[in-house]
Every structure is written in structure tokens, then in C-alpha cells.
């Protein structure tokens, strides 16, 4: 999966999770012996615990039961993943129209299909190229599938150039032909090669270049990049099927599973 550049991370996820787990255990043990005086006058005051003593207890306990840290990390990661999935589902619902029904988004397959597959891709992404055949096979075999193509050019100026040409090819009614030609091409892309592939796909290249200058295309690509970031998509390819977000080069069988789940209302 090709990703957008991210700031350097300080420490691994596991290391951060371990620190949180130790802190949580320490906080719990610090609370032991601390009894609230409440509002009852007869409740005896309890002296605050000796922090050095508690630290010693925590250390000894963790040395004797290191598996507690592993258990805590698993629970913490599971909770974080659940919260992340909740945020993703909420974002997908909030941006459903922009995702699936944007008037400028090219659509293939059954326009009234019962399931929509949305793919975010970059024409220079090797993983996207690997996903081309599974997606095209689904397009051919599943007559109730609707596919929305989302150009997400994150790999440099040539990616942006290819995305503009792709959007402009829609004006000649040959979007899918262009998409297959460029996505199926091996080797490095250049602007000259993109135009040659467009000609091979049956496009009028002179008209294509004129149509590529439409400022609405630039605005749409910027909007798509913002949408992807809002949905937590930071690399290509990424697929949205139903209420599921599947990043990376998802294989054909996994795509079929997600489509079946969406079709069943899951």
C-alpha cells in the first residue's frame, strides 16, 4: 500500500501501548488503600499511600506476572481498533453522498446496483495495478455491482497529470478504457506515455489535452484528497464497500466477502 508522507513516529505502537498499560496498572495500585472520607464524619481518614512502596509493588508484580502487560496491550489495542472502526463508520455515513454519488465521480457497472464499491487509487501505485484484475473480474461477473472510481493522486506530478487525463477522458465517454490502459501499463509513467496510452485507448488526444485544463477537474481532485483524509485514507489503494473501509491491495476473495456482507445488510 502506497501511503501519504507522515510525520516521524516516536516509538512503536506496542511500546506506547506498554507504557499506557504500565501507567494504568500503577494508577490502579496507587488507588488501593486510598479510601474517600466521604461526607460521613465517622469515616476515618486514611493516609495517602507511600509512592515508593507502591512503585516497588508494581515492579515486583509485573516481574512476577509479565503476561499482565501483554493482556493489557491486547485489550488496549482492541479498544482502540473498535473506536477507530466506529469513527470510520460515522465518517462514511456523514460523507456518503461525496463518496458514492458525487456528480463528477466516474461510475462503471450497474448504475442501479445494490452494492457500491468505491476505489481510491493512484495510477503510479504498484499495489493498485495489482488490484486491477480482481476489480475488473468483479465488474464482469457481478451484474449488481456499481463501482465508483476515485482518483487519489499522491505519488507526484505525473500521478496528478494522469488523474486529470483520466477525468477528462470521461468527457469522451472512454473513462474505463483509459483506466484499464494506464493502470495496466507496466514500467514508469511519464506525461508522454500517458498520452500515448490514451491514444491507444481510442481517445482524441488533442481534445483530451483541452479538456484536462478544466478547473473543475483540479477542484474535484483536491476535494477527493480532502475526502480521503477525512475518512482516514492515507494510502492507495483503498476500498469502501458498504460500511467497511478496506485499505491495501485487497484480493478478489476478500472483496467478494465484503460485497456479500454489504448485500446482506452487514
N, C-alpha and C positions, 0 to 999 in steps of 0.2 A: 504494500500500500504506500503510494507516494503521499507525503504529508507537507502541509504548510510549515514554514520555519517556525519553531517555538523557542522561547527563552530557555536558557540552560536551567535544568532542574537541580535542586540541591538535595542530593541523596536519593536513594531508590524509594519506590512506593513501600516496599517491605520494611525498609529501615524506618521510614516515617511512621508506618503503622505500628512497628515495635515500640517506638518512643511513646506513641499515644497509648498503647496498651500498658506499658510500664507506669505511665503517669496515672492512668485510670486505676490500676491496682494500688498504687501508692495513695491516691486520694481516698480510695475505699478504706484502706487500712488506717489512714490518718483519722478517718471518721470514727473508727472503732474506739470506744471508750469516751467519745465526746457526746455527752448527754445534754440535751437542751434543758435549761432550767424551767422553761415554760412560764406560765403565769401563776403556778401554784407555789405559794410561799414555802410549803413544807418540802418541796423538791430540793435535795441537797445539791450544791454547786459542785461541779467536777472539774478538777484542774485540767488544763489543756495537756494533750499528750506530749511526751518528750520526743521531739522530731528526730533526734539522733537515734533514739531507741527504735522509733518506727522505721527509719531507713534501714537499720540493721535487720529488723524483722522482714521487711520487704526483700532485702538482698538474700537473706537466708532462705526465705520461702521460694524465691524464684530460682535459686541454685538447686534447691531440692525438687522443685516442680517446674522445670523449664518448659514443659508441654503447655503450661498455662498461657505462656506468651503466644505460642502457635495457635492455640484455641482462640485467644483474644484477637489475634490478627485476622483469622478466618472470619470471625463474627464481624469485625470492623469492616473488612473488605466486602463482605456480603451486604452489610447495611449500606455502605457507600454505593455499591453497584445498584441496589434496589432504589436508592434515592436518585441515582443518575438515570435509571430507566424511567422513573416517574417524571423526571424533568423532561426527558426526551419525548415521552408520550404527550405531555402537556404542550410542548413546543410544536409537535406535529399537528395537534388539534388546532392550536392557535393560528398556525400558518398553512392550514390545509389548502386554501384557495391558491396562494402563491406557489405552493408545492405542486399541486396536481392540476390546477385549472388556469394557470397564467396564460393569457391570450397569445403570448409570443413563444411559449414553450412548444417545440415540435412534438407531435404525437404520432405514434405508429400503432399498428394492431387494430383492435376493435375499439372505435371511439366511444362505444357504449358498453364496454366490457365491465364485468362485475368486479374485477380486481385491477388496480393500477400499480404498476411497478415504475418507480422513479429512479433513474440512474444519474448520479453526479460523476462526471468523467473529465479527463484531460487527454487530448489526442497524442501527447508525448508520454503518457503513462503506460509502462510495460504491463502492469497488472490490469489496466483497463483493456489493453489489447488481448490479454489472456481471457478476459471475461466476454469478449465479443461473441465467440461461438456459442457459449451457453445461453446468452441472451437472445441471439438470433434463432437458435433452435426453439426456444420457448415461444418466440414471436410466431414461428411457423406452426408449432404443434398445438398451442393453446389458443383456440379461437375466441375465447372470452377474456383474453388478456389485453390490457391497454398499457402502453409504455410511453412514459414522458421522459424526454431527453433533456438533461440539464448540463450545458457546457459549464465547466468549472476550471478555467484555465489558470493553473497555479504554478506551472513549470517554465515560466519565462515568456519572452515576447513572441516566439514562434507559436506557442500554445494559444496565446491571445489572438494572433493572426488567424490560426486555423479555426478557432471558435467563431470569429467574425465571419469567416468564409462559410462556415457551417450554417450559421444563422441566415446568411444571405442566400444560401442555396435553397432555402425554404421558399423563397420568392419565385423560384423557377420550378417548384414542385418536385425537387430531386434531393430532398434532405437525406433520406435513408440511403440513397445511392452514394452520396458524398460521404456520409458517416461510415459506411462499410469500406469504401475505398481508402479513406485516410486512416481509420482505426485499424484496418487490416494491413496497412503498409508496414514493412519491416525496415529497420535502419533509421538513421537520423532524419528528422523533418527539417525542411527549410521552406521559406516562403515560395521559392520557385517550385519546389517539389509539390507543395500543397496545391498550387495552381495546375500543375501537370496532372495530379490525381483528380482534380475537379474536372479537367477536360476529359480524362479517361472515363469519368462517371457520367459524361454526357451533358455537362454544363457549358453554357456560353460564358467563357472566362471573362471577356470584356464586360459583359453585363454584370457578372459576379463582382468584379472589382468596383464597379459603380455602386452596386447595392451594399457592398461592405462599408461604404462611407456613411451610411445612415446612422445618425447619432443615437437613434433609438436602440440600435444593437449594442453600442457601448454602454448605454444606461442599463439595458437588460442584463448584460454580463456583470456589471457592478452590483446590480440588485441580487443576482444569483449568488455571487460571492458572499454578500451580506447574509442572505438567507441560509447558506450553508454554515456559516459561522454561528448564526443564531441557533441552528439545530445541533451544534456541536460537531459538525463535519469538518475535519481539518486535513483530509487527505482523499485520494482517489484510488480506486472507485469507491463509491458508497451507494447503497441501495436502500430505498424506502418502500416497504410493501406493507399495506395495512397500517397498523400502529407500531411496526417494527423498523428499526434502523439497523442495517447490516453493513458495517464498514469492511473494506478489503475485497480481495478477489474471491468472492463467494462462488462456489461451484454450482453447477446446474442442479444437482440433487437438493442442495440446501435452498436454492431459490424456489424449487418446486414445493419444498416443505413450507416455506414462508407464504407462498401463494395459496396453498391448501389451507393453512391456518387462517389467513385473511378471508378466504372464501367461506370458511365455517364460522366466521364471526369472532375468531380468537385474536 
